[in-house]
């Protein structure tokens, strides 16, 4: 968990810095990133099985995962839409564990990414606290409900739910 947490925190900070330096840079590629993530989530079990013979016990500490998680965290600190879908795709491919446990790990790492980026913005940028409070309340309620639902669903149903949410996000991004 520690290498993944360090990569997530560092990526969140990098993304926040990039947002202030280059606002709007990721907007064009967000739909592409989400589409790729959805394909990875859908293909996750097959990819994971094919990688299983090459995976060792410390796969969750591998440089490819840490590098890809850092890149995803940069995106998360910058923009964030669909970040969870990208993260769950990476974790299901590289970490041999149940989808429910990986979803929990994803939630912790996402909180770290958003927390680091949020603290950075508090320190260096003007903040609209009325909007922050609404987003925070929605995130807390959504996170609690999502965790309860995610733990109760069988892995195939959870995977389908993740894909459905991703498709809705993709459609909304394409229409705006």
N, C-alpha and C positions, 0 to 999 in steps of 0.2 A: 504494500500500500504506500509506503514512504516514497519510492521513486515515482510512482504515479501521482502522488500528491504534490511532490516538488515540481514535476513537469506541468501539472495543472495550474498551480499557483503562478509559476513563472510565465506560462502561456497567457493566463488571464491578465497579468500585469503588462505583458508585451502588447496584447490586443488593445488594452485600455490606452496605452501610450500611442499606439498607431491610430486609434480613433481620433484622438485630439490632433494628431499630426496630419492625418489624411481622411477627413470625414467623407463618407460615401464611397470609399474605394471597393468595399466588398459587395455592394448592392447588386452588381451585375452577375456575380457568381453564386449568390445564395441559392437560387433555384437549382443550379447545377449540383452544388454540394449536397443539397437535400435529396435530389434524385439519385445521386451516387450512393448516399447513405441508405436510402430505401432499398436499393438493389442489394447492398451489402447485408442489410437486416434480413431480407427475403432469402438470400443465398447463404446466410450465416451458418446454418447447420451443415450444409454441404461443404462449405469452405472449411469449417472447423474440423469436420471429419477428415477431409483430405490433408489438412495440416497436422492432424493428430499424430501421425507417424513421425513427423519432423519436430514436434513440440516436445520440449522437456519440462521438468517440473517447474523451472524458473521462467517459463514463457512470459509470465506477467511482468518480469523484470527485463524483458528483451529490448534491445535498442530500437527495433522497428516499432514496437508498441509505444515506447516512451516518446519517440520522435513524432509519430502520428498523433499521439495524445497531446503533445505539446502544440502541434500545428492546429489541432482542433480547439485547444484551449485559447490559442491566439485569436482564432475566429470567434470563440465564445466571449472573450473579453472585449472584442471589437463590436460584435453584432449579436450573436447568440441564438437567433431563430434556427431551430432544427439541430442545435448543438447536441442535445440529448440523443437524438436519433443517430447522429454520426458516432457519438461515444459508445452507444450500446452496440452498434455494428462492430466497432473495433474490439470492444471487450469480448463479444461472443466469438470473434475469430481467434483472438490471442489467449484468452484466459479460460481454462477448462473448469467451468463451474455452471451452476444452474442459472437460467435466465433471471429468475427472481433475485438471486444473490447479486448477479451482475447489475441488475437494475438498481439495487441498493447502493452498490459501489459507484455506479454512474451518478446517483443522486448526491452522494457525498462529494465526489469530485466536482460536480457542477456547482454545488454550494461553495466550494473552495474557489473555483474560477470566478464566480459572480461576486463572492465576498471580497476577494483581492481587488478585482476591477472596481467594485463599489467603493471600497476604502480609498483607492487611488483617486477616483472622481471626487470624493468628499474632500480630499486634501488639495486638489489643484483646479477644480472646475466648479462653475456655478451649478447648484443643484436645486431642482424644483421639488421640495419636500412633499407637497400635496400629491404629486404624481408618484413619487417614490413610495409613499405610504400605501397608495392604491395597488401598485405593482407588488409591494412586499406582502400585503394582505392576500392578494390573489395567489402569489407564489406559495405562501405558507399553506393556505387552504388546499390549493391544487396539489402540492407536494404530499400533504397528509392523505388526501383522498386517493391520489395516484399510488402511493405506497400500499395502502390497504387493498386496493383493487389488484395491484400487481402481485401481491403475495398470494392472493386467493385464486388467481387465474392459472390454469395449466399453461405450460410454456407455449404450445402452438397458438392458443387463444391470445396470450399476451403479445406474441410476435405479430399476430394479425391486427391487434389493437394498435401497436406501435406503427405498423405500416399504414393503417387507416388514418391515424392522427397525422402522420407524415404526408400522406396524400392531400389531406385537407390543408395543411400548412403550405404545401407546394402549390395547390390551386389558388389559395389566397395571395401568395406572392406573385404568381403569374398574372393575376387579375389587377394588381395594383401597380 
